[in-house]
Amino acid sequence: MKYTFLPNSDIKVSKICLGSMTWGQQNTEKEGHEQIEYALEQGINFIDTAEMYSVPANKDTQGSTEKIIGSWFKKSGKRNKIVLASKIAGPGKAMAHIRPNLGFSKDALNDALGKSLKRLQTDYIDLYQLHWPERNSNFFGKRGYERDDSEEWEDNFKEILFNLNQFIKDGKIRMIGLSNESPYGVMRCLEEARNGAPRISTVQNPYSLLNRKDEIGLTEIYHRENVGLFPYSPLGMGSLSGKYLKDKNAPGRLTLFPQYSRYGNPQAVKAIEKYVAVAEKHNLNPSQMALSFVNTRPFVTSTIIGATTIEQLQENIGSINVNLSEAVLIDINEIHEAIPNPAP
């Protein structure tokens, strides 16, 4: 395994992070524990979760993933072996089952963090992230920003960050991060940090061969401001493995939950076909090629991988030892130029 540090900290993390959102629906508690143990054996010390998980979000399974991680902490006694990341949900009608006070007010932060700590059976979270913005912005599949004249949001970055700072002082969280965020949101947080607010460490955004949108406006910020990209969906929910090209009904998340359609549009499928062909041309496993591309970007802190079987987990972790030649990167970038960001 390879390691780095969360930006602006001394917290050492593996370059691959174990994603957990399938635990509680696609995976049982026992399987979640087995994945943690296997990942730990392979040198992974970083786990990402969220109060809204497991996915898809629903009332009956909300918080199930944090509970599975918490039961493993209790059973194993290995909390000190793990760097733990979790997230607080932003506003949205589909998430009303989580809390009546969705968003990032002081009361909401206190409520959400307290409940997460209880489910996780720990007294601190290493990286606490705002899962998506409170304001109208372009996330969850939107390429560009669309103005909404009915929006009632008012700038509250300073208030949120200073409220989070109190939890840092209390020892309940160590570092803070954003998720599904735009250049505007990232820079506003960095502006406040220059005026005494706690500094963000990472941004958890989608990033893959199918979605390199962050390169347009965010990667320069990551470089110049020492913020790390913490990519999710590096395989486009498994689509970059190529398995759905062979069988549209192949077992997996996109078959079980067809509402996740962002990776199945015609342009995305066309790009996937081309990326899989590049992998075959260079005798590479398509999944490992896609993950290696993400792992090796200079602005990436740690890549979040997810799996429903130990075999998939083994394959995905193995990507850390795959090095892409210049010829492979040229082929990848030719596809990207022809079909840029088909699944934002």
C-alpha positions as CSV (number, residue, x, y, z in Angstrom):
1,M,0.0,0.0,0.0
2,K,1.0,3.6,-0.6
3,Y,0.4,6.4,1.9
4,T,0.0,10.1,2.1
5,F,-1.3,12.7,4.6
6,L,-4.6,14.5,4.8
7,P,-3.6,18.0,3.6
8,N,-2.8,20.4,6.4
9,S,-2.5,17.6,8.9
10,D,-0.2,14.9,10.3
11,I,-2.9,12.3,9.7
12,K,-1.4,9.5,7.6
13,V,-3.9,7.7,5.2
14,S,-3.7,5.0,2.6
15,K,-3.9,6.1,-1.0
16,I,-6.9,3.9,-1.3
17,C,-9.9,4.4,1.0
18,L,-12.5,1.8,1.8
19,G,-16.0,3.0,0.8
20,S,-18.9,1.6,2.8
21,M,-22.2,2.7,1.4
22,T,-23.3,-0.8,0.4
23,W,-23.1,-2.1,4.0
24,G,-26.6,-2.4,5.3
25,Q,-28.3,-3.1,2.0
26,Q,-26.2,-4.8,-0.6
27,N,-23.9,-6.2,2.1
28,T,-24.7,-7.6,5.5
29,E,-23.0,-6.6,8.8
30,K,-20.8,-9.8,8.6
31,E,-19.7,-8.9,5.0
32,G,-19.0,-5.4,6.0
33,H,-16.8,-6.6,8.8
34,E,-15.0,-9.0,6.5
35,Q,-14.3,-6.2,4.0
36,I,-12.8,-4.1,6.8
37,E,-10.6,-6.9,8.0
38,Y,-9.4,-7.7,4.5
39,A,-8.7,-4.1,3.7
40,L,-6.8,-3.6,6.9
41,E,-4.6,-6.7,6.1
42,Q,-3.8,-5.1,2.7
43,G,-2.6,-1.9,4.4
44,I,-5.8,0.3,4.0
45,N,-6.3,2.4,7.1
46,F,-8.9,4.8,5.8
47,I,-12.8,4.3,5.8
48,D,-15.4,6.7,4.4
49,T,-19.1,6.7,5.5
50,A,-22.0,9.1,6.0
51,E,-25.0,9.5,8.2
52,M,-27.3,9.0,5.2
53,Y,-25.8,5.5,4.3
54,S,-26.6,2.8,3.3
55,V,-27.5,3.7,-0.3
56,P,-30.1,4.1,-1.8
57,A,-31.2,6.4,1.1
58,N,-34.3,5.3,2.8
59,K,-35.8,5.6,6.3
60,D,-35.4,1.9,7.2
61,T,-31.7,1.7,6.5
62,Q,-30.5,5.2,7.3
63,G,-27.5,5.0,9.6
64,S,-27.0,1.3,9.0
65,T,-23.5,1.7,7.6
66,E,-22.2,3.7,10.6
67,K,-23.7,1.1,12.9
68,I,-21.9,-1.7,11.1
69,I,-18.6,0.2,11.4
70,G,-19.4,0.9,15.0
71,S,-20.0,-2.8,15.8
72,W,-16.7,-3.6,14.2
73,F,-14.9,-1.1,16.3
74,K,-16.5,-2.6,19.4
75,K,-15.8,-6.2,18.4
76,S,-12.2,-5.6,17.2
77,G,-11.0,-2.9,19.5
78,K,-9.1,-1.4,16.5
79,R,-10.5,2.1,16.4
80,N,-7.0,3.4,16.7
81,K,-6.0,1.5,13.5
82,I,-8.5,3.4,11.3
83,V,-8.7,7.0,10.0
84,L,-12.5,7.5,9.9
85,A,-14.4,9.9,7.6
86,S,-18.1,10.6,7.7
87,K,-20.5,13.2,6.4
88,I,-23.5,15.3,7.5
89,A,-26.4,15.5,5.0
90,G,-27.4,18.8,3.4
91,P,-31.0,19.8,2.8
92,G,-33.3,17.9,0.5
93,K,-36.8,16.4,0.5
94,A,-35.5,12.9,-0.2
95,M,-33.5,13.1,3.0
96,A,-36.3,14.3,5.3
97,H,-36.2,11.0,7.1
98,I,-32.7,11.6,8.5
99,R,-33.4,14.7,10.7
100,P,-36.0,17.4,10.8
101,N,-33.2,20.0,10.8
102,L,-31.3,19.1,7.7
103,G,-28.5,21.4,6.8
104,F,-25.5,22.9,8.6
105,S,-26.9,25.1,11.4
106,K,-25.3,24.8,14.8
107,D,-28.2,22.7,16.1
108,A,-28.1,20.5,13.0
109,L,-24.3,19.9,13.3
110,N,-24.6,19.1,17.0
111,D,-27.5,16.7,16.4
112,A,-26.0,14.9,13.4
113,L,-22.5,14.6,14.8
114,G,-23.8,13.3,18.1
115,K,-25.9,10.6,16.4
116,S,-23.0,9.6,14.1
117,L,-20.6,9.2,17.1
118,K,-23.2,7.1,18.9
119,R,-23.7,4.8,15.9
120,L,-20.0,4.6,15.2
121,Q,-19.3,3.8,18.9
122,T,-16.4,6.3,18.9
123,D,-15.8,9.7,20.5
124,Y,-14.2,11.3,17.5
125,I,-14.3,11.4,13.7
126,D,-11.0,12.1,11.9
127,L,-12.5,13.9,8.8
128,Y,-16.0,15.3,9.0
129,Q,-17.5,16.5,5.7
130,L,-20.4,18.5,4.5
131,H,-22.1,16.0,2.1
132,W,-23.5,18.6,-0.3
133,P,-24.1,22.3,-0.3
134,E,-27.1,24.0,1.3
135,R,-27.3,26.4,-1.7
136,N,-28.4,25.7,-5.2
137,S,-25.4,24.5,-7.2
138,N,-24.3,22.1,-9.9
139,F,-23.8,18.7,-8.2
140,F,-25.2,15.2,-8.6
141,G,-25.0,15.0,-12.3
142,K,-25.3,18.6,-13.3
143,R,-22.6,19.9,-15.6
144,G,-23.3,23.6,-15.2
145,Y,-24.8,26.0,-12.7
146,E,-28.3,27.2,-13.3
147,R,-29.6,30.3,-11.5
148,D,-32.7,29.9,-9.3
149,D,-34.4,33.2,-8.5
150,S,-36.6,31.5,-5.9
151,E,-33.5,30.4,-3.8
152,E,-33.6,31.7,-0.2
153,W,-30.0,30.7,0.7
154,E,-27.8,33.4,2.3
155,D,-24.0,33.2,2.6
156,N,-23.2,31.4,5.8
157,F,-19.8,29.9,5.2
158,K,-18.2,31.7,8.1
159,E,-20.9,30.6,10.6
160,I,-20.7,27.0,9.5
161,L,-16.9,26.9,9.7
162,F,-16.7,28.5,13.1
163,N,-19.3,26.1,14.4
164,L,-17.3,23.2,13.1
165,N,-14.2,24.7,14.8
166,Q,-15.9,24.3,18.2
167,F,-16.2,20.5,17.6
168,I,-12.5,20.5,16.7
169,K,-11.7,22.2,19.9
170,D,-13.9,19.7,21.8
171,G,-11.9,16.8,20.2
172,K,-15.0,15.4,18.4
173,I,-13.6,15.9,14.9
174,R,-10.0,16.4,13.7
175,M,-10.3,17.8,10.2
176,I,-13.1,19.1,8.0
177,G,-13.9,18.6,4.3
178,L,-16.5,19.3,1.7
179,S,-18.3,17.1,-0.8
180,N,-20.1,17.6,-4.1
181,E,-18.7,21.1,-4.0
182,S,-17.9,23.7,-6.7
183,P,-15.0,26.1,-7.1
184,Y,-17.1,28.8,-5.6
185,G,-17.8,26.9,-2.4
186,V,-14.2,25.7,-2.0
187,M,-12.8,29.2,-2.4
188,R,-15.3,30.8,-0.1
189,C,-14.2,28.3,2.6
190,L,-10.6,29.1,1.9
191,E,-11.3,32.8,2.2
192,E,-12.8,32.3,5.6
193,A,-9.7,30.2,6.6
194,R,-7.6,33.3,5.9
195,N,-9.7,35.1,8.5
196,G,-9.3,32.5,11.3
197,A,-11.8,29.8,10.4
198,P,-10.6,26.2,10.3
199,R,-9.1,25.2,7.0
200,I,-10.7,22.5,4.8
201,S,-8.5,19.5,4.1
202,T,-10.3,17.6,1.3
203,V,-13.1,17.8,-1.2
204,Q,-15.0,14.5,-1.9
205,N,-16.3,14.8,-5.5
206,P,-17.0,12.3,-8.2
207,Y,-13.9,11.8,-10.4
208,S,-13.3,9.1,-12.9
209,L,-12.5,8.6,-16.6
210,L,-16.2,9.4,-17.2
211,N,-16.1,12.6,-15.1
212,R,-13.0,14.8,-15.0
213,K,-15.1,17.9,-14.4
214,D,-12.9,19.0,-11.4
215,E,-10.0,19.5,-13.8
216,I,-11.9,22.5,-15.3
217,G,-11.9,24.7,-12.3
218,L,-11.0,22.9,-9.1
219,T,-7.6,21.1,-9.7
220,E,-5.8,24.4,-9.8
221,I,-7.3,25.3,-6.5
222,Y,-6.3,21.9,-5.1
223,H,-2.7,22.5,-6.2
224,R,-2.3,26.2,-5.2
225,E,-4.3,25.9,-1.9
226,N,-3.1,22.5,-0.7
227,V,-6.5,20.9,-0.7
228,G,-6.9,17.2,-1.7
229,L,-9.4,15.7,-3.9
230,F,-11.0,12.6,-2.2
231,P,-12.7,11.0,-5.3
232,Y,-15.8,8.9,-5.1
233,S,-17.3,6.7,-7.9
234,P,-13.9,6.2,-9.6
235,L,-15.4,3.2,-11.5
236,G,-18.7,5.0,-12.3
237,M,-20.6,2.6,-10.0
238,G,-18.8,-0.4,-11.6
239,S,-19.6,0.7,-15.2
240,L,-15.9,1.2,-16.1
241,S,-15.2,-2.5,-15.4
242,G,-17.1,-3.1,-18.7
243,K,-19.4,-5.7,-17.1
244,Y,-22.5,-4.0,-18.2
245,L,-21.3,-3.9,-21.8
246,K,-21.4,-7.7,-21.9
247,D,-24.6,-8.0,-19.9
248,K,-27.0,-5.1,-19.2
249,N,-28.4,-7.2,-16.3
250,A,-25.1,-8.1,-14.8
251,P,-25.2,-8.2,-11.0
252,G,-24.4,-4.8,-9.5
253,R,-25.6,-1.5,-8.3
254,L,-26.8,-0.2,-11.6
255,T,-29.0,-3.3,-12.1
256,L,-30.4,-3.2,-8.6
257,F,-31.0,0.5,-8.6
258,P,-31.7,1.8,-12.1
259,Q,-32.4,5.3,-10.8
260,Y,-28.6,5.8,-10.9
261,S,-28.6,6.6,-14.6
262,R,-25.8,9.1,-14.8
263,Y,-23.4,6.4,-16.0
264,G,-25.7,4.7,-18.5
265,N,-26.4,7.5,-21.0
266,P,-25.4,6.8,-24.6
267,Q,-22.3,9.1,-24.5
268,A,-21.1,7.4,-21.3
269,V,-21.6,3.9,-22.8
270,K,-19.7,4.9,-25.9
271,A,-16.8,6.2,-23.8
272,I,-16.8,3.1,-21.6
273,E,-16.5,0.9,-24.7
274,K,-13.5,2.9,-25.8
275,Y,-11.8,2.8,-22.4
276,V,-12.3,-0.9,-22.1
277,A,-10.8,-1.3,-25.6
278,V,-7.7,0.7,-24.4
279,A,-7.3,-1.6,-21.4
280,E,-7.5,-4.7,-23.7
281,K,-5.1,-3.2,-26.1
282,H,-2.5,-2.7,-23.4
283,N,-3.3,-6.0,-21.6
284,L,-4.7,-4.2,-18.5
285,N,-7.7,-5.0,-16.3
286,P,-10.3,-2.3,-17.2
287,S,-11.1,-1.7,-13.5
288,Q,-7.5,-1.4,-12.5
289,M,-6.7,0.9,-15.4
290,A,-9.5,3.2,-14.5
291,L,-8.6,3.2,-10.8
292,S,-4.8,3.6,-11.5
293,F,-5.6,6.7,-13.5
294,V,-7.4,8.3,-10.6
295,N,-4.9,7.0,-7.9
296,T,-2.0,8.6,-9.7
297,R,-3.4,12.1,-10.3
298,P,-1.2,14.6,-8.3
299,F,-4.2,16.3,-6.8
300,V,-5.8,13.1,-5.4
301,T,-5.3,12.4,-1.7
302,S,-7.0,9.0,-1.5
303,T,-9.4,7.1,-3.9
304,I,-12.6,5.7,-2.4
305,I,-13.3,2.2,-3.7
306,G,-16.4,0.2,-3.1
307,A,-17.1,-3.5,-3.5
308,T,-19.7,-6.0,-2.7
309,T,-17.4,-9.1,-2.7
310,I,-14.0,-9.8,-1.4
311,E,-12.9,-10.7,-5.0
312,Q,-13.9,-7.2,-6.2
313,L,-12.2,-5.7,-3.3
314,Q,-9.0,-7.6,-4.0
315,E,-9.0,-6.5,-7.6
316,N,-9.7,-2.9,-6.8
317,I,-7.0,-2.7,-4.1
318,G,-4.6,-4.3,-6.6
319,S,-4.8,-1.1,-8.7
320,I,-2.4,0.6,-6.4
321,N,0.4,-1.5,-8.0
322,V,-0.6,-0.7,-11.6
323,N,1.4,1.9,-13.4
324,L,0.1,3.4,-16.6
325,S,2.5,3.9,-19.4
326,E,2.7,7.1,-21.4
327,A,1.1,5.2,-24.3
328,V,-1.9,4.3,-22.2
329,L,-2.3,7.9,-20.9
330,I,-2.2,9.2,-24.5
331,D,-4.9,6.8,-25.5
332,I,-7.0,7.8,-22.5
333,N,-6.7,11.5,-23.2
334,E,-7.6,11.0,-26.8
335,I,-10.9,9.5,-25.7
336,H,-11.4,12.3,-23.1
337,E,-10.9,15.0,-25.8
338,A,-13.4,13.3,-28.0
339,I,-16.0,12.5,-25.3
340,P,-15.3,14.8,-22.3
341,N,-17.1,14.2,-19.0
342,P,-20.1,12.2,-20.3
343,A,-21.2,11.3,-16.8
344,P,-20.8,14.4,-14.6
